[in-house]
Amino acid sequence: MNAHHDNSDDGYDEAVLNDAEFDDGLLEGELRGAAAILDPVPAELRRLAVEAFMLRDLDARLAELTFDSLVDAIPVRGVTDAPRMLTFRAGGLTVDVEVTERGVMGQVLPPQPARIEVLGGPRSAAPATLTADAMGRFAGDVPTAGPFALRLRTGGQVVVTEWLRA
C-alpha cells in the first residue's frame, strides 16, 4: 500500500499551494469576480444598502432597545389594536415611546427638552421632527409604516435608536 497521496485528480497544483509568493489579493479578486457572476447582488438591494448607509450618524450613541411590547408584554385578551410600547436606553438617557397607526408619543428621561427626528428609511422624505418639552414629552402624527428609528438631540449629545419595523 502506497502512503503517498497523488493530487493529480483533486484539481490542486502543489507548486501553487506551496509557493511562498502566493498572492492573497489575486485570490480574493478572483473569488469576488466569481461571486459577482454566479450570485450577483440585486441592483435594488445595493441601492437600498447605500441609502441606508447614508443615514448613519457617526457622532451618535446607539440607544439599545430594552423593552418591546410585541415581545416582552403579556397580551391582553380581546385587545387587537394595542399601541406598541418601546423603551430605549443609552447610558443615563431613557426614551419611552408609544407607536400607533396615527403616530408616536413618548418621553425622554431624565426629563429635558429635545429634538426628535423620526427616521423613516431610505425611501422616505426628510425626517419628521418632533420637540420634547421641558418634561421630556413629545407627540406627533407621524405614521411609521415601515422601518423607522429615532434620532434625539439633547444637551449637546446625539442618540439614535435601533431600527425597527412598525
C-alpha positions in Angstrom: 0.0 0.0 0.0 1.4 3.4 -1.0 1.2 6.1 1.6 1.8 8.9 -0.9 -1.3 10.8 -2.0 -1.5 11.7 -5.6 -3.0 15.2 -6.0 -3.4 14.9 -9.8 -7.2 14.2 -9.5 -8.2 16.8 -6.9 -7.6 19.9 -9.1 -4.9 21.5 -6.8 -1.4 22.2 -8.0 1.0 21.6 -5.2 3.5 24.0 -6.6 0.9 26.8 -6.3 -0.2 25.8 -2.8 3.4 25.7 -1.5 4.5 28.9 -3.3 5.7 31.4 -0.7 4.7 34.2 -3.1 1.1 33.2 -3.3 -1.0 36.4 -3.8 -4.0 36.5 -1.4 -5.2 39.7 -3.2 -5.3 37.9 -6.5 -7.3 35.0 -5.0 -9.7 37.5 -3.3 -10.2 39.3 -6.6 -11.0 36.1 -8.5 -13.4 35.0 -5.8 -15.2 38.3 -5.9 -15.4 38.1 -9.7 -16.9 34.5 -9.4 -19.4 35.6 -6.8 -20.5 38.6 -9.0 -21.1 36.3 -11.9 -22.7 33.3 -10.0 -24.6 35.2 -7.3 -24.8 38.9 -8.1 -26.3 41.4 -5.6 -29.6 42.7 -7.0 -29.3 46.4 -8.0 -32.3 47.4 -5.8 -30.7 45.8 -2.7 -27.3 47.5 -3.4 -29.1 50.9 -3.8 -31.0 50.4 -0.5 -27.8 49.4 1.3 -26.1 52.6 0.1 -29.0 54.8 1.0 -29.2 53.2 4.5 -25.5 53.7 5.0 -26.0 57.4 4.2 -28.5 57.7 7.1 -25.8 56.8 9.7 -24.7 59.4 12.2 -21.1 58.8 13.2 -21.3 61.1 16.3 -24.4 59.5 17.7 -24.6 57.0 20.5 -26.8 53.9 19.9 -29.8 53.5 22.2 -30.4 49.9 22.9 -34.0 48.5 22.8 -34.7 47.2 26.3 -38.4 46.7 26.1 -40.8 45.9 23.2 -44.4 45.2 24.0 -44.6 42.9 20.9 -42.0 40.6 22.6 -42.0 41.4 26.3 -45.6 42.2 27.2 -48.4 39.8 28.2 -51.1 40.1 25.6 -54.5 41.4 26.8 -57.4 39.2 25.7 -59.8 40.9 23.3 -57.4 43.9 22.5 -56.5 43.8 18.8 -55.0 47.2 18.2 -53.0 47.9 21.3 -50.2 50.5 20.8 -46.7 49.3 20.6 -44.6 50.3 23.6 -40.9 50.6 23.3 -38.1 51.6 25.7 -34.6 52.6 24.6 -31.6 53.2 26.8 -28.2 54.9 26.1 -26.1 55.5 29.2 -28.3 57.5 31.6 -30.8 58.5 28.9 -34.1 56.6 28.5 -36.7 57.1 25.9 -40.2 55.6 26.3 -42.2 55.5 23.0 -45.7 54.6 22.1 -46.3 53.8 18.5 -49.8 53.7 17.0 -51.2 53.9 13.4 -51.6 57.6 13.9 -48.2 58.4 15.1 -45.8 58.4 18.0 -45.7 59.8 21.5 -43.2 59.4 24.3 -41.0 60.8 27.0 -37.3 61.4 27.4 -35.9 60.6 30.8 -34.5 62.3 32.8 -37.0 64.9 31.7 -35.4 67.5 29.4 -36.1 69.4 26.1 -35.0 67.5 23.0 -35.4 67.5 19.3 -36.6 64.1 18.0 -36.3 63.1 14.3 -38.4 60.1 13.2 -36.3 58.5 10.5 -38.3 56.5 8.0 -35.8 54.6 6.0 -34.0 55.4 2.8 -37.1 55.9 0.6 -38.9 58.4 2.9 -38.7 62.1 2.6 -37.0 64.3 5.1 -37.4 63.0 8.7 -40.3 64.3 10.7 -39.2 66.4 13.6 -40.8 66.5 17.0 -40.0 68.6 20.0 -39.9 67.3 23.6 -40.9 69.9 26.2 -39.1 70.6 29.5 -40.8 67.5 30.9 -39.3 65.4 28.0 -42.8 64.7 26.5 -43.3 64.6 22.7 -46.0 63.6 20.3 -46.8 63.8 16.6 -48.9 62.5 13.9 -46.0 60.7 12.2 -47.1 57.3 10.9 -44.4 54.6 11.0 -45.4 52.3 8.1 -42.0 50.7 7.6 -38.6 50.6 9.1 -38.0 53.5 11.5 -35.6 54.9 14.1 -35.5 57.9 16.3 -32.6 60.4 16.4 -32.6 62.6 19.6 -30.6 65.7 20.0 -30.5 66.9 23.6 -28.0 68.7 25.8 -25.2 68.5 23.2 -25.5 64.8 22.6 -27.0 62.8 19.7 -28.6 59.4 20.4 -30.0 57.1 17.7 -32.3 54.2 18.5 -32.1 50.8 16.9 -34.1 50.4 13.6 -37.4 48.7 14.0 -40.2 47.7 11.7 -43.6 49.2 12.6 
